[in-house]
Amino acid sequence: MVAKIFIDGEHGTTGLQIRTRLAARRDIELLSIPESERRNEKMREDLLNSADIAILCLPDDASKQAYEMTAANNNVRLLDASTAFRVHPDWAYGFAEMDRTQKEKIRSARYVSNPGCYPTGAIGLIRPLRAAGVLPDGYPVTVNAVSGYTGGGKQMIAQMEDQSRPDAITANNFVYGLTLKHKHVPEMKVHGLLDRAPLFSPSVGRFAQGMIVQVPLFIDGLKEGTTIEAIHAALVAHYAGQDIVRVVSLEESAALARVDAEELVGQDTMKLFVFGTPGGAHVNLVALLDNLGKGASGAAVQNMDLMLSA
């Protein structure tokens, strides 16, 4: 059976990437609203309620509105790429590799919330260590990250690429979220199984796509007897049996002089590294992904396919 898919917000950065990924598919029918009609609320509501799955690539308030427009129609399932429902208990969190049961939760859910790009890297590193008891209660987790500028959507893309604009961004790299109240912190805490909010410092580089997320740790603050080998083993065990998230070997990591934020551009996978010296006092956990791949559109397609497999 051909599934009807409506991308609400298909003309934005994430929506366009999803549409590109789905364009050649023959198992789905893409419902579309012309860009000239994207503010036609009646047409939008009709398309939302005609879909088997509506993928919401919208600001939070518009996603909440789409939820209300379809609430009475049990035939429509929603996959939301905003932050509106990422910690809502009635929504399945769309990070399929997060734990052993997550794929089935996504597959059977009416409502799925697509993860943020930064949280995908952070949770991918933190949750396995919390689940294994390596990272204790109360540990002051810090998350440092850099993203390609496409993560800021159409406005930031224009600000970075058109230097003639009065609001052009001239910096090659910049840190933002300086109040330390970034909207991704709640999902990092909840789905990272943390008992206190992490300190999150995001930044943007002058490259279009790609992302590095870092979680540095003090060994002596972890479970007694923890080693770099034990940390790596916990990650390997957590992601065993799947092919989206790859934990790089300690030997391969030790041979690297640098990690390139753009290495996985165009791919929907994620690499995890454990850097440090055996017997040393610190480790640096690093996640590498495409902010528009596993960090957004690629994850959305993965979640859509799981939902369609129910």
Secondary structure as GFF3:
##gff-version 3
##sequence-region A 1 310
A	DSSP	beta_strand	3	8	.	.	.	ID=ss1
A	DSSP	alpha_helix	13	22	.	.	.	ID=ss2
A	DSSP	beta_strand	28	31	.	.	.	ID=ss3
A	DSSP	three_ten_helix	35	37	.	.	.	ID=ss4
A	DSSP	alpha_helix	41	50	.	.	.	ID=ss5
A	DSSP	beta_strand	53	56	.	.	.	ID=ss6
A	DSSP	alpha_helix	60	70	.	.	.	ID=ss7
A	DSSP	beta_strand	77	80	.	.	.	ID=ss8
A	DSSP	beta_strand	92	93	.	.	.	ID=ss9
A	DSSP	alpha_helix	102	108	.	.	.	ID=ss10
A	DSSP	beta_strand	111	113	.	.	.	ID=ss11
A	DSSP	alpha_helix	117	131	.	.	.	ID=ss12
A	DSSP	beta_strand	142	148	.	.	.	ID=ss13
A	DSSP	three_ten_helix	149	152	.	.	.	ID=ss14
A	DSSP	alpha_helix	153	161	.	.	.	ID=ss15
A	DSSP	beta_strand	173	175	.	.	.	ID=ss16
A	DSSP	alpha_helix	185	191	.	.	.	ID=ss17
A	DSSP	beta_strand	199	205	.	.	.	ID=ss18
A	DSSP	beta_strand	211	218	.	.	.	ID=ss19
A	DSSP	three_ten_helix	219	221	.	.	.	ID=ss20
A	DSSP	alpha_helix	228	238	.	.	.	ID=ss21
A	DSSP	beta_strand	245	247	.	.	.	ID=ss22
A	DSSP	alpha_helix	250	254	.	.	.	ID=ss23
A	DSSP	beta_strand	270	275	.	.	.	ID=ss24
A	DSSP	beta_strand	282	289	.	.	.	ID=ss25
A	DSSP	pi_helix	293	297	.	.	.	ID=ss26
A	DSSP	alpha_helix	298	308	.	.	.	ID=ss27
###
